């Protein structure tokens, strides 16, 4: 099995003789980790893979359980931390995530699968699904759950953001979902190639891009880097320090007037610059467009697929449009369903439409019903984009005419939905 590296907080080896010990509280195993108790979940038991004779600390009466070792993956799911007890940890590896078969889509323990070089199929675990399946053992903070439910009911568009400082004291931010990992590279390992600082990273050269041309990198020690990855391409954004990861409602107060800046917003009570990750990706990898992993964005004739993005939020339009262009799509953006329908009446055609659900005036459901009921876009695939991705929402979206449903800021899911929807349209043709 595989688990996203961004979900892994740390790896712990526990035994009766180590500083980290497994204890039983109310017949539930917990790990005493740095003066706090971490609820444990046996992956073998959760996936019903048979008897776990290695166990999670429950003795068999012979006193040998204290000598047994347990490998624990500490993973964070929102405000919760869970320890997954596994048999063995192998290695980290860059993989291409493939969506699970539709017949397995309702099994929330898995988020996808991949095929390794030797042909073996590896299932990718979904920490959110695991947290939901473990119930009160893994999610004991009912107050936090109630608050999360209240936020959803209020319609709060809260997003996880990575806060850092770079070339100045003012905080800067990028959506956490776009970040592959945080690294600190040894300054003496930084080289120069084609006039750009690079570092050898996982067998490849990774360009290092400063936030602004006049920003200076460290001359000794370790340089903090925010790594963005897409398939086999990586880019490191050079920062001064990582400040925090916060979840806050996003409201852009001031539009950005310089390259690489989407605008400024109040995040965690402070004025924060929201950076355009796509801008820096295009600097670090000038040929990022049209890589092998992005061929789904192109038709048989090699022309880029046309995407219509409908969203009343200028922030989300400015965030998603560059990301889709980097993936190889031609993107047209409008801020309302009425503007989109005006394009239809003027005779414009698109290969696929991505529409927000929560919009003033005509919402996404009404827009989808209108598109599918009449006009030249009846056969055009529709992908819903929303912050509320409950089963009830999925059902209503399908009934309205949407071909797929994607949560906002789930970059991989959006690209997968576009690829699958376009592929199905091609097969139907």
N, C-alpha and C positions, 0 to 999 in steps of 0.2 A: 504494500500500500504506500501511497504518497500523501503528503500533507503540504499545503502552501507554506513556503518558508516565512512569508510575512505574518503568518498566524502563530509561528513558533516563538515563544519567549525565551526558553532555555531547555536544555536537556539535563536530566538528573538521573544519576545511578544511586539507588537506595538499597540498603541492606541493614541487617541488625547491627553490624559493626561500624557503620558509617555515620557521619554527622546528620545525614538525612534518613529518617526512619519512618516506616509506615505504621500507623496506629489504627485501632478500631474505635469508632465513636458511634454509639447506637447502631452497631452491626454494619457500619459503613466505613470503608477504608479511607483514611486521610493521610496526607504527607505533611510532616512537620518541617516547614521550609522557612528559614529565617524568621522565627518567632511568629509564624502564622500557619494556620491549618489549611491545606489545599485539598479539596475533594478529588478523589481518584475514580477513574472509570476504566475498567478492563476492556480493552478493545476486542479481545477474544470473546468475552461474554456478550458485549454489545452487538457484535456481528454474528453471534451464534456459531462460532467456529469449532465448538466442541469443548470438552472439559479442559479447564486451565489448571494443569497440575503444577504450574509455576506459581500461580496465585498472586494475590495482592497483599499477603501478610497473614491470611488466615492459616493457622497452624493445623497440622493433621495429627497432633498429639504426640509426635516424636521429638518435638523441640527443634527440628531441622529448619523450620520456616525462618528462624532468625538468621540463618546462614545464607538464605537465598537472596539473589540480587533481583531487582526490578528496574527496568529501563522506563523512565517516565518522560513523556513529552509534555512540557508545560505550555499550554496554549491559551491565548486570550480571546474571549468572545465578548465584545462590547465591554461591559463593566465587570464581567465575570472571568475568573481564571479556573481552568480545569487541568488536571493531570491525567494524560492518557497512558495507561500501562501497556507496554508493548513487549514483544519477545526480544527484539533486536533493532538497533538503529544502524543503517548502512552508510549513507552518504548524502550529500546534497548534489543536485543535478538540474541543469536547465532542461525543461521538457516542453513539448508542444501539447497544450491541453486540447483534448477533443471532447465534444459534448457527449453525454451519455445517450444511449438509445432512448427513443420516446417511451418505450415500454418500461424503462427504469426511471423515468423522470420524476415519478412520485416518491421514490425512495430518497429521502432527504439526507441520508448519511453520506451520499456521494455527490460531488459537484462536477465530475467528469472522469475521463480516463486518458491514458496515453499508451503508446506502443514504444517500447525501448528498442535499442539497436539490435538486440538479440531476438526480437520478435515477440517478447512476452508482453502481455497486456497488464497494466497496472491501474487499479482503481484509485482515484483521487478523493480523499476524505474531505467532507465539508464540516469545519468546526462548528458552524452555526447549527447545522442539522444534528450534530452529535450532542450539542448543548440542549437542544430541544428534546431529544430522545431520552436524555438521562434524567429528566424531571427534577425533583427537588434535591436529589443527591448532588447534582452538579450546579443547579441554579437555586441557591437558598435565599438570595436577596430579593424577597418578594416586593419590598418597597421600590427597589430600582426597576423591577418589571412593571409595577403599577405606573411609575413615572414615565417609562418608555411608552406604555399603552396610552397614557394621557397625551403625550406629545403627538403620537400618531393620530389620535382623535382630533387634536387641534389642527392637524395638518402642517406641523412644523417641518420645514425643509432643513433638517440638521444634517450636516455632513462632517465626516472626519477629515481633519486638515493637519498637515505636518507644518509646524511653525519653526522657523529658523531665522538666523541673522546672516546677512551677506553684504559686504561693502557698505556698512553703515549700521547704526544702532537700531533703526526702525525694523520691526518684525516683518517677515515675509512668509508667504504660505503657498502651498500647492495641495490639491486634493490627495489624501493619503492613498486612495485607490489607484492612483497613477504611479505610485512609487514602488519599485521592485524591492529595494533594500537600502539600508543606510550603511556606509562603509567609512573607514578611516584608512587612507593609503599612506604608506611611508613616503615622505617627501623625497628621499634619495632614490626611490623607485620610479619617480616621474621622469619621463623622457620627452623629447620633442620630435614630432614627425609631421611633415608637411606644414610647418609653421604653427603647429597646435600642440599643447601639452597632452600627452597620452600616458596611460599606464597599462601594463600587461595584466589583464583581468580574465581569469578563467580560460586561459589559452588564447585570448584574442586581445587586440589593442582596443582599449576603450578611451575615446576622447574625453578630455576634461574641459568643461565649458564654464567660464565665470559668469556671474549674474550680469556684470557690465564690463565693457572693455577695459576700464581703468581699475578694476578690482585686482587685488594682489593676493597671490597664494602664499602659504607659509613657506619659510625658507628652511625650517628644520622641524623634526618631530613628525607628527601625523596630520594629514589634511582631511577634514571632514568632507564627505562627498555624498550627495543624494543620487542614487542610481536609478535610471529609468531603463527598462528593458522591453523589447518587442521582438519575439522570436530569437534570432541569433544576433541581434544588434543591441548594444548597450551604450549609454551616454551617462557621464557623471557630471552633475551640476555642483560646482565648487561653492561651498558655503563656509562661513566663519564658525558657526556653532549651531547645533540642533537644540532648540529651546523646549519644545513640547509637542504632544499630539493632543489636539482638542476636538471636541464635537460642538458645533455651534450653528446657529441659523445664519444662512448666507444672504446678505443684502449688500450689494455693491453700491456704495454711496457716490463714488467719483469714478468716472471712466478713465481708463489708462490712456495717456497721451504719448508714451514712449514705447519703442519696440520691446516685446517680452512682458508687458504689464497689461493685465486684463482690467485692473482697476483697484480701488481701495475699499475695504470694508471694515466694520467694527467686529473684531474677533476676540472673544474672551476679554471684552472690555477695552481693547486697544486698537488704534488705527493700524491696519495691517494691509500690506500690498499683496495682491493675489497675482501670482506669476502665470504666464502662459507657457505651460510645459512644451506645447507643440513648437513654439518659436525656438526654444533652446535645442530641441531634438533636431530641427532642420539645420541648425548651426553645427551641431556635433556630427551629424551624419547627413551630408548634403545629398546622398543618394538613398536616403531612407525611403523615399517614394519609390514604389515599384519593386520592392524586394520580393524574394520568392514567397515569403509568408503572406504577402498582400495580394497575390494574384487573384483571389476571390473578388477583389474590387474591380477587376477588369473583365470586359466581355470577350467573346471569341475573336472579335476584330481588333482587340488590344485597346479599345477606347475605354476610358474610365466610366464606371457606372455613375448615374446621376441620382443624388440623394436630395430629397426635400426635407428639411428640418423645420418643424413647426413647434415653437416654444415662446411663450409670452415673456420669459425671463431673459433679459439680455446677457446676464451672467452665464447661464447655461448655454445659450447660443454661442457666445464667445469661447466657452470652454470646449464644447463638443465639436464645433465646426473645424478648428485646427486639428483635433485628434482624428477626425474622419478624413481630412485631407491628407494627413500623414499616412493613413492607411491606404491611400490611393484613390479615394472617391472624389468626385466633383460634387460640391455641396452648395445648395441654395438655401438660405434661411429666411423665414418670415416669422412675425411675432403673433399671428392670430390665425384661427381657422378661416376667417373671412378672407384674409389676404391670400391664404393658400388656394381657396376656391376661386379667387380672382385669377390666379395663375392658370387654373384649369380652364376657365372660360376664355382666356386669351390664347389657348391652344398649346401651352407648354406641357411637355411630357417628362416623367421621371421614372427611373427604374424601381425605386422604392421610396416610401415615405416614412419618416420617423416623427411621431407626434407626441407631445406632452398630453397628459390627461387633464391635469388641473389647470384650466385656463379660464379667464373671464369671458363672458359672452357665451359663445358656442364652445363647450368643452370637448375633450378628445373623443368621448363616446359618441356624441352627436356628430362630430366631424367624420368619424369612421362610418357611421350609418349613412350619412349623406354621400360620401365618396362611393360606397358600395352599392347604393341604390340607383344611381344614375350617373351619366356622364362618361367621359373617356378614361377615367381612372379606376373603373370598376375592377379591372384585373391587376391593378398595381398592388404589390404587397405592402402591408401596413404593419409597422412595429410601434407598440405603445411604450412610452417612456414616462415613468412615474416614481414617486417616492413611497407609494403604498402598494406593495406587491403581495397581497394576501390572496388565498384561494378564491375568495369571493370576487376580488378584483379581476383575477385571471378569467373567471367564468363570464363576468360581464363584458370584459374586453373581447373575448372570443365571440360572444353573441353579437357584439357591435360590428365585428368584421376585422378585428386585428388578428394578424397571423402569428404574432409573438408578443411577449410582454417582458420588459426589461426594467430593472430598478435603476434609478438615476445613479450615476457615478460608478456603475458596474461596467467598466470599460470592456473587459473581455467578453462579458455576456452580450453587450451591444454589438461588438464586431462579429461574434458568433451568430447572433440572430440575423444580422444583415447577410452574412455569407450563406446561412442555411436557407433563408427566405429567397434569396436570389437564385440559389441552386435549385430549389424546388420549382421556381418559376421557369427556369431553363428546361428542367425535365418535363414539365407540363407542356411547354411549347413543342 
